Amino acid sequence: MTTEFKRLGKNGAYRLGQLRAQGIKRQQPPVPFRPTFIRPDHRWPVSTWLLGLLAGALIIMAAAVAGWWFMPFVVGVLAGLANWIGAWRTRVAVPAVAAMTAAGWAAPLWYGVLRGQPYGAVARVIAAMLGLPGYAAVGMGLTLLVAVVLALAGYWAGRAVTPRPIKD
């Protein structure tokens, strides 16, 4: 016990700093930064994805005109399945699906407001009934948010039914 007190505080007393002697190698220098959203192993080119997003926005647009409020979910499922084939990172695909849905749902709403439909008045009433500021933009934003949430839920459902790639 007394030898413990004599070693306390002395250099090399407890073999700290001798990790290299125990088989731990020297730390490697850091690798240069490379953005991870740029991957050369995509199976489809960017133009194919842009056409797919445009087609999804057009489908959502046509469905909104027809009154099919559930179509963002269906298009989101299709986007999730297509992403399994195309191998885009989720942090790139999720904002793209959200933008596609917002554009596809906002265009018919905006067109209807410009043509004299009472969407603005209805949006004001809905926002006021929910306790939000009684502006049409708040009601429209809430409507777009619901559509985006539907599409993202569909995207996650589409990704959930597809197998993950095995990493070597």
Backbone as numpy.savetxt, mean C-alpha at the origin, in Angstrom:
# Nx Ny Nz CAx CAy CAz Cx Cy Cz
36.53 -15.34 45.96 35.72 -14.15 45.96 36.58 -12.90 45.96
37.67 -12.93 46.67 38.53 -11.75 46.71 39.21 -11.51 45.37
39.46 -12.58 44.60 40.07 -12.39 43.29 39.11 -11.69 42.32
37.83 -11.88 42.53 36.83 -11.19 41.71 36.94 -9.69 41.92
37.10 -9.28 43.16 37.19 -7.86 43.45 38.49 -7.26 42.92
39.54 -8.03 42.90 40.81 -7.53 42.38 40.76 -7.33 40.87
39.99 -8.19 40.15 39.89 -8.07 38.69 38.92 -6.98 38.26
38.03 -6.57 39.13 36.97 -5.63 38.78 37.55 -4.31 38.30
37.16 -3.90 37.09 37.59 -2.62 36.54 38.91 -2.65 35.82
39.61 -3.75 35.77 40.90 -3.85 35.09 40.68 -4.21 33.62
41.56 -3.75 32.76 41.47 -4.05 31.33 41.63 -5.54 31.09
40.75 -6.13 30.31 40.83 -7.53 29.96 40.39 -8.46 31.07
39.79 -7.92 32.10 39.41 -8.75 33.24 38.34 -9.76 32.88
37.43 -9.37 32.06 36.33 -10.29 31.75 36.29 -10.65 30.27
37.37 -10.48 29.58 37.54 -10.85 28.18 36.56 -10.12 27.27
36.15 -8.92 27.67 35.31 -8.12 26.80 36.19 -7.54 25.70
35.67 -7.47 24.51 36.44 -6.96 23.39 37.23 -8.02 22.67
37.20 -9.24 23.14 37.91 -10.31 22.47 36.96 -11.20 21.69
35.95 -10.60 21.11 34.95 -11.38 20.38 35.54 -12.00 19.12
36.54 -11.34 18.54 37.13 -11.87 17.32 37.83 -13.20 17.61
38.33 -13.34 18.78 38.99 -14.58 19.14 38.00 -15.73 19.28
36.72 -15.42 19.44 35.72 -16.45 19.63 35.07 -16.86 18.30
35.59 -16.41 17.19 35.07 -16.85 15.91 34.15 -15.85 15.23
33.94 -14.68 15.82 33.10 -13.67 15.18 33.99 -12.84 14.27
33.63 -12.78 13.01 34.46 -12.09 12.03 34.29 -10.59 12.13
35.17 -9.91 11.46 35.13 -8.45 11.42 33.90 -8.00 10.63
33.32 -6.89 11.04 32.11 -6.39 10.38 32.44 -5.90 8.98
31.61 -6.28 8.02 31.82 -5.90 6.63 31.43 -4.43 6.43
32.06 -3.77 5.45 31.66 -2.38 5.18 30.25 -2.34 4.60
29.53 -1.26 4.82 28.15 -1.19 4.32 28.11 -1.18 2.79
27.04 -1.76 2.26 26.86 -1.78 0.81 26.27 -0.44 0.37
26.53 -0.02 -0.86 25.97 1.24 -1.34 24.44 1.17 -1.39
23.80 2.32 -1.21 22.34 2.38 -1.21 21.81 2.09 -2.59
20.80 1.23 -2.64 20.09 0.93 -3.88 18.62 0.90 -3.54
17.82 1.73 -4.20 16.38 1.74 -3.87 15.77 0.36 -4.03
14.95 -0.05 -3.05 14.40 -1.39 -3.10 13.13 -1.48 -3.92
12.55 -0.34 -4.30 11.35 -0.44 -5.11 11.69 -0.65 -6.57
12.96 -0.53 -6.93 13.39 -0.80 -8.30 13.98 -2.20 -8.31
13.26 -3.12 -8.88 13.73 -4.50 -8.96 13.76 -4.92 -10.42
14.84 -5.47 -10.86 14.90 -5.89 -12.27 14.17 -7.19 -12.55
13.63 -7.85 -11.52 13.01 -9.15 -11.74 11.49 -9.08 -11.90
10.97 -7.92 -12.31 9.53 -7.84 -12.58 9.22 -8.70 -13.80
8.09 -9.33 -13.75 7.72 -10.20 -14.86 7.01 -9.43 -15.96
6.46 -8.28 -15.61 5.78 -7.44 -16.60 6.44 -6.08 -16.62
6.46 -5.42 -17.78 7.03 -4.08 -17.82 6.08 -3.06 -17.17
6.60 -1.89 -16.92 5.83 -0.83 -16.27 4.64 -0.43 -17.13
4.80 -0.43 -18.45 3.70 -0.03 -19.32 2.50 -0.97 -19.17
2.75 -2.25 -18.94 1.65 -3.20 -18.73 0.91 -2.86 -17.44
1.66 -2.51 -16.39 1.02 -2.15 -15.13 0.23 -0.86 -15.27
0.76 0.11 -15.99 0.03 1.36 -16.18 -1.26 1.13 -16.96
-1.20 0.28 -17.98 -2.42 -0.06 -18.71 -3.42 -0.81 -17.83
-2.92 -1.67 -16.97 -3.79 -2.38 -16.03 -4.46 -1.43 -15.05
-3.69 -0.46 -14.54 -4.27 0.53 -13.62 -5.30 1.41 -14.33
-5.01 1.77 -15.57 -5.98 2.55 -16.35 -7.24 1.75 -16.60
-7.09 0.48 -16.94 -8.26 -0.38 -17.16 -9.06 -0.55 -15.87
-8.37 -0.70 -14.74 -9.07 -0.80 -13.45 -9.84 0.47 -13.12
-9.23 1.63 -13.40 -9.93 2.90 -13.16 -11.15 3.03 -14.06
-11.03 2.59 -15.30 -12.18 2.66 -16.22 -13.29 1.70 -15.78
-12.92 0.52 -15.30 -13.93 -0.42 -14.81 -14.66 0.16 -13.60
-13.88 0.74 -12.68 -14.50 1.35 -11.49 -15.38 2.52 -11.90
-14.94 3.29 -12.89 -15.73 4.41 -13.37 -17.07 3.94 -13.94
-17.02 2.93 -14.80 -18.25 2.41 -15.40 -19.16 1.80 -14.34
-18.58 1.13 -13.38 -19.38 0.53 -12.31 -20.01 1.59 -11.43
-19.31 2.69 -11.18 -19.88 3.77 -10.38 -21.06 4.41 -11.09
-20.95 4.55 -12.40 -22.08 5.08 -13.16 -23.26 4.13 -13.10
-22.99 2.81 -13.13 -24.06 1.81 -13.08 -24.62 1.62 -11.67
-23.91 2.16 -10.66 -24.40 2.02 -9.29 -23.86 0.80 -8.57
-22.84 0.18 -9.11 -22.26 -1.00 -8.47 -21.17 -0.54 -7.50
-21.53 -0.29 -6.29 -20.63 0.27 -5.30 -19.56 -0.73 -4.85
-19.75 -2.02 -5.09 -18.82 -3.06 -4.64 -17.67 -3.29 -5.61
-17.70 -2.67 -6.78 -16.71 -2.96 -7.80 -15.26 -2.59 -7.41
-15.00 -1.58 -6.57 -13.61 -1.38 -6.14 -13.02 -2.60 -5.43
-13.84 -3.34 -4.69 -13.35 -4.56 -4.04 -12.96 -5.59 -5.08
-13.80 -5.78 -6.08 -13.52 -6.77 -7.13 -12.26 -6.40 -7.90
-12.12 -5.13 -8.25 -10.93 -4.69 -8.98 -9.69 -4.81 -8.08
-9.85 -4.57 -6.78 -8.73 -4.77 -5.85 -8.29 -6.22 -5.78
-9.25 -7.15 -5.78 -8.89 -8.58 -5.80 -8.13 -8.92 -7.08
-8.60 -8.41 -8.19 -7.90 -8.65 -9.46 -6.50 -8.05 -9.44
-6.35 -6.88 -8.85 -5.02 -6.26 -8.75 -4.11 -7.09 -7.85
-4.64 -7.65 -6.78 -3.83 -8.51 -5.90 -3.39 -9.78 -6.61
-4.28 -10.37 -7.40 -3.91 -11.56 -8.17 -2.89 -11.22 -9.24
-3.07 -10.08 -9.91 -2.12 -9.67 -10.94 -0.77 -9.33 -10.34
-0.77 -8.82 -9.13 0.50 -8.48 -8.49 1.29 -9.74 -8.13
0.61 -10.82 -7.88 1.32 -12.07 -7.63 2.08 -12.50 -8.89
1.46 -12.31 -10.04 2.11 -12.68 -11.30 3.20 -11.67 -11.65
2.90 -10.38 -11.47 3.83 -9.33 -11.88 4.95 -9.05 -10.92
4.84 -9.45 -9.68 5.89 -9.36 -8.66 6.31 -7.93 -8.35
5.36 -7.01 -8.21 5.69 -5.66 -7.74 5.66 -5.65 -6.22
6.48 -4.83 -5.63 6.51 -4.70 -4.18 5.20 -4.11 -3.68
4.82 -4.52 -2.49 3.55 -4.06 -1.91 3.56 -2.56 -1.67
4.70 -2.01 -1.28 4.75 -0.58 -1.01 4.63 0.27 -2.27
4.75 -0.34 -3.42 4.50 0.36 -4.68 3.08 0.09 -5.16
2.62 -1.15 -4.98 1.32 -1.55 -5.51 0.17 -0.95 -4.71
0.29 -0.84 -3.40 -0.82 -0.33 -2.58 -1.15 1.12 -2.92
-0.17 2.04 -3.00 -0.54 3.40 -3.41 -1.08 3.47 -4.84
-0.59 2.60 -5.71 -1.10 2.59 -7.09 -2.56 2.15 -7.12
-2.91 1.13 -6.34 -4.30 0.67 -6.28 -5.19 1.76 -5.65
-4.68 2.44 -4.64 -5.45 3.51 -4.00 -5.69 4.66 -4.97
-4.66 5.04 -5.71 -4.81 6.13 -6.69 -5.76 5.73 -7.82
-5.66 4.47 -8.27 -6.54 3.98 -9.33 -7.99 4.05 -8.88
-8.24 3.63 -7.65 -9.61 3.62 -7.14 -10.14 5.03 -6.95
-9.33 5.89 -6.38 -9.76 7.28 -6.15 -10.06 7.97 -7.47
-9.21 7.76 -8.48 -9.46 8.38 -9.78 -10.71 7.78 -10.44
-10.85 6.47 -10.34 -12.01 5.81 -10.96 -13.33 6.17 -10.31
-13.32 6.44 -9.02 -14.56 6.76 -8.32 -14.83 8.26 -8.35
-13.77 9.09 -8.37 -13.95 10.55 -8.34 -14.44 11.10 -9.67
-14.02 10.50 -10.76 -14.39 11.03 -12.09 -15.90 11.05 -12.30
-16.65 9.97 -12.03 -18.10 10.06 -12.22 -18.77 11.00 -11.22
-18.24 11.07 -10.00 -18.81 12.00 -9.03 -18.63 13.44 -9.50
-17.43 13.76 -9.93 -17.14 15.10 -10.39 -17.95 15.43 -11.65
-18.06 14.49 -12.56 -18.84 14.71 -13.77 -20.32 14.94 -13.44
-20.83 14.17 -12.49 -22.23 14.36 -12.09 -22.47 15.70 -11.44
-21.52 16.17 -10.64 -21.66 17.49 -10.02 -21.63 18.57 -11.09
-20.76 18.44 -12.07 -20.69 19.42 -13.15 -21.94 19.41 -14.02
-22.60 18.27 -14.13 -23.81 18.16 -14.94 -25.08 18.52 -14.18
-24.95 18.93 -12.93 -26.11 19.39 -12.18 -26.75 18.36 -11.27
-26.12 17.21 -11.08 -26.66 16.21 -10.16 -26.50 16.73 -8.72
-27.35 16.32 -7.83 -27.28 16.84 -6.46 -26.29 16.11 -5.56
-25.20 15.62 -6.13 -24.22 14.89 -5.32 -23.60 15.78 -4.26
-23.37 17.04 -4.59 -22.78 17.96 -3.63 -23.67 18.18 -2.43
-24.98 18.36 -2.68 -25.92 18.56 -1.57 -26.03 17.31 -0.71
-26.06 16.16 -1.36 -26.13 14.90 -0.61 -24.86 14.71 0.22
-23.72 15.05 -0.36 -22.46 14.92 0.36 -22.42 15.85 1.57
-22.96 17.05 1.42 -23.02 17.99 2.56 -23.89 17.44 3.67
-25.02 16.87 3.31 -25.94 16.32 4.31 -25.30 15.12 5.01
-24.68 14.26 4.26 -24.04 13.08 4.86 -22.94 13.51 5.82
-22.11 14.48 5.40 -21.04 14.95 6.27 -21.60 15.57 7.54
-22.67 16.35 7.41 -23.26 16.99 8.59 -23.90 15.96 9.51
-24.52 14.93 8.95 -25.14 13.90 9.78 -24.10 13.07 10.54
-22.90 12.96 9.99 -21.84 12.21 10.66 -21.09 13.06 11.67
-21.48 14.32 11.79 -20.82 15.19 12.75 -19.55 15.83 12.21
-19.34 15.73 10.92 -18.19 16.35 10.27 -18.59 17.72 9.77
-17.65 18.55 9.37 -18.02 19.85 8.80 -18.94 19.66 7.59
-19.97 20.46 7.51 -20.98 20.29 6.48 -20.59 20.85 5.13
-19.48 20.37 4.59 -19.03 20.79 3.27 -19.15 19.62 2.30
-19.38 19.94 1.04 -19.50 18.89 0.03 -18.17 18.16 -0.14
-17.06 18.87 -0.02 -15.75 18.24 -0.20 -15.50 17.17 0.87
-16.01 17.40 2.09 -15.83 16.42 3.16 -16.62 15.16 2.85
-17.86 15.32 2.39 -18.67 14.16 2.03 -18.11 13.40 0.85
-17.61 14.14 -0.14 -17.00 13.49 -1.31 -15.71 12.77 -0.90
-14.92 13.41 -0.06 -13.70 12.77 0.42 -13.99 11.50 1.20
-15.04 11.54 2.00 -15.43 10.34 2.75 -15.88 9.23 1.80
-16.59 9.59 0.76 -17.01 8.61 -0.24 -15.81 7.98 -0.94
-14.84 8.82 -1.30 -13.63 8.30 -1.94 -12.83 7.43 -0.97
-12.81 7.81 0.29 -12.10 7.01 1.29 -12.73 5.62 1.43
-14.04 5.54 1.41 -14.71 4.24 1.49 -14.36 3.38 0.27
-14.34 4.01 -0.90 -13.99 3.26 -2.12 -12.54 2.76 -2.06
-11.63 3.60 -1.57 -10.23 3.19 -1.48 -10.06 2.07 -0.46
-10.76 2.14 0.65 -10.69 1.07 1.65 -11.23 -0.24 1.07
-12.30 -0.16 0.31 -12.83 -1.36 -0.36 -11.78 -1.97 -1.30
-11.14 -1.12 -2.09 -10.15 -1.63 -3.05 -8.94 -2.22 -2.34
-8.49 -1.58 -1.27 -7.33 -2.12 -0.55 -7.67 -3.43 0.16
-8.89 -3.54 0.67 -9.31 -4.81 1.26 -9.34 -5.90 0.19
-9.81 -5.55 -1.00 -9.79 -6.51 -2.10 -8.37 -6.87 -2.52
-7.49 -5.88 -2.53 -6.09 -6.14 -2.87 -5.47 -7.13 -1.88
-5.71 -6.90 -0.59 -5.15 -7.81 0.41 -5.78 -9.20 0.30
-7.05 -9.26 -0.04 -7.68 -10.57 -0.23 -7.08 -11.29 -1.44
-6.82 -10.54 -2.50 -6.18 -11.14 -3.67 -4.77 -11.61 -3.38
-4.04 -10.86 -2.57 -2.69 -11.28 -2.19 -2.72 -12.45 -1.23
-3.77 -12.56 -0.42 -3.83 -13.61 0.59 -4.06 -14.99 -0.03
-4.73 -15.04 -1.16 -5.02 -16.35 -1.76 -3.90 -16.82 -2.69
-2.89 -15.98 -2.88 -1.77 -16.36 -3.74 -0.59 -16.80 -2.88
0.12 -17.81 -3.32 1.26 -18.28 -2.51 2.41 -17.29 -2.55
3.16 -17.24 -1.47 4.35 -16.40 -1.42 5.51 -17.13 -2.07
6.39 -16.38 -2.74 7.54 -17.05 -3.35 8.52 -17.54 -2.27
9.16 -18.62 -2.57 10.13 -19.20 -1.65 11.45 -18.46 -1.83
11.98 -17.94 -0.72 13.26 -17.22 -0.79 14.40 -18.20 -0.55
15.41 -18.08 -1.38 16.57 -18.97 -1.24 17.51 -18.47 -0.18
